[in-house]
């Protein structure tokens, strides 16, 4: 089994409900949820003319390869209604593969660890809650150190939302047929 760190985010619709549905789908299609960070409300990064995001990090145990995790994450995004048209656009859900064990990997579709971790406070804050002492395999610094050094000043606020429990089955239009 491998351990992956995923970052979920979305800024359209019922953002918290989409996070909940994504977690259920991840559990069903990728692997066991070992730990979830708090939910954070974050300013948009890259294109600030859109609503704020909700973000959450997950630690997941999986038997899937990194490429298979990516395929499943993209499939879950589609199940929940994400349509990709351009970079940094508003979205109902985004599922980024941040770490896969200590793997350093690059393909045409996937770079691990995620290449922009160190410049994004909205990624580092939830990661620091989950894995503050994890040493980034490329930068050779802990997640906590990367957060302390991050020059991104975008707003990141930890919310007091109820934890997602019981992980009910995902209900999509496809599963209702």
N, C-alpha and C positions, 0 to 999 in steps of 0.2 A: 504494500500500500504506500501511496505517496501522499504528501500533505501539500495542499495548494492554498494560496491566499488570494481571495477574490475581492474586488471592490465593486459594490453596487452603487448606482446613482440614477437619479431621474429628476426632471423638473417640470413635467407636464401631468395633468390630471391629479388623481389622488395619489400623491407621491408615496405616502406611507403604505397604502394598499398595494402599490406596485412592488415595493420592497418586500412586503410579506409574500406576495405571489411568487416573486423571483426566488425567495428562500425556499419555498415549498418545491418549486421546480428544480432547483439545484439539488435539494435533498433527494428527489425522485430520479434525477437524470445524471447527476455527477457523483454524489457521494454523501457520506454522513457529515452533518454540520457539527464540528467540534466546539466551535466558539464563535460568537458574534459580538462585534463592537456595539457601542451605543450608536444611535442614529445622530448624524451631524447635519445641520443646515449650513450650506456653503454657498458663497458667492460664485457666480458662473466664472469659469476660467477659459480664456481664449476668445470668447465673444460675449462681452458683458451686457449686451442688449437683449437679455432674456431672463426669465424667472430664476430664483435661487433653486439650488439642488438640495435633495436629501441624499446623503451618502452613508454607507455602512460597509464595514469590512467583515469578511468571514474566513475562518479557518475550516478547511474541508478535507476529509480523508477520502481518497479516491483510488480506484484501480485503473483508471483511464490514463492514457498518455497525455502529455501536454497538448498536443494537437487535437486529441479527442475531447479534452476539456474545452478547448477553444470552440470546436464544432458544436458541442452541447450548449455552451454559453450563447453563441450566436443563434442557435435554434430556440432557446428560451426567450431571447430578446424578440424574435419573430413571433413566437406564441403569444407574447404579451402585447404585441401590436407595434413594435418598433419598425420603422421604415427608414432606411439610411438613404439620404439624398446628398448630404454635404458634410464636411468636417465641422465639429463643434456646434452642431445644431441642437435645438431643444429636443428632448426625447422622454418617452415614458419610462424607459429603463436602459441602462448600460451596464454590462457585466465585463469588467476588465480582469484578466489574469495577471496578477502582480508578481507572485513567486510560485514556483513549482519545485518543492524541496530546495536544494541549493543549485539547481540547474542553471547553467549559462547556455543559452540556446538562441539561434537565429535561423529563421526560414523566411520565405517570401511573405508569410502571413502572420508570423509570431516572433516577438523578441522577448526573451526572458533573461533576467528580470525585466519588468516593464521599463522602457527606456526613460520615462519622464518622472519617475518617482521623486527624485531629489528636488525637483523644482515645483512641486505641487503640494501645498499645505493641506488641501482637501483630501489627499491620499495619505499623507504622513500622519495626520492627527488620529484617524481611526486605526491605522496600523500601529501607531505607538501605544494605543490602548491595548491591542491584542498581543503584539510581539515587540515590546520596546527593546529587548536585548538581542533580537535577531540581527546577525551581522550580514549586511548586504554582500552577496558573493562577488560583486564587481568593485564596489567602492570600499569594501573592507571597513565599514563603519556601521554602528548599530542604527536601527531605525530611530531611536531616541536622539542620537547624535545628528542624524540627517535632518530631523525636525528642528533641532536647535539651530542648525546652520542654514535652514531654508530661507531664501530671500523673498519668497512669495508672502505678501502681506494681505492677501485676500481674507475676507471674513470667514471664519469657521467656528460654529457654535454647537456645542454638545447639547442635545435636546433631552428632555426627561419624558420619553415616550415609553409606554408599556412594552416589555419584551415580547417578542413573538414566541408563542408557546403552542405546543401540540402540532404545529406545522400541518394544518388541514390540507387535504388534497387540492391541487390546483384545478380550478374550473375555467376552461376556455371554451370558445365556441366549438372547437374541434372535438373536445371531450364530451360536449353536450349532445352530439349527433348520435 
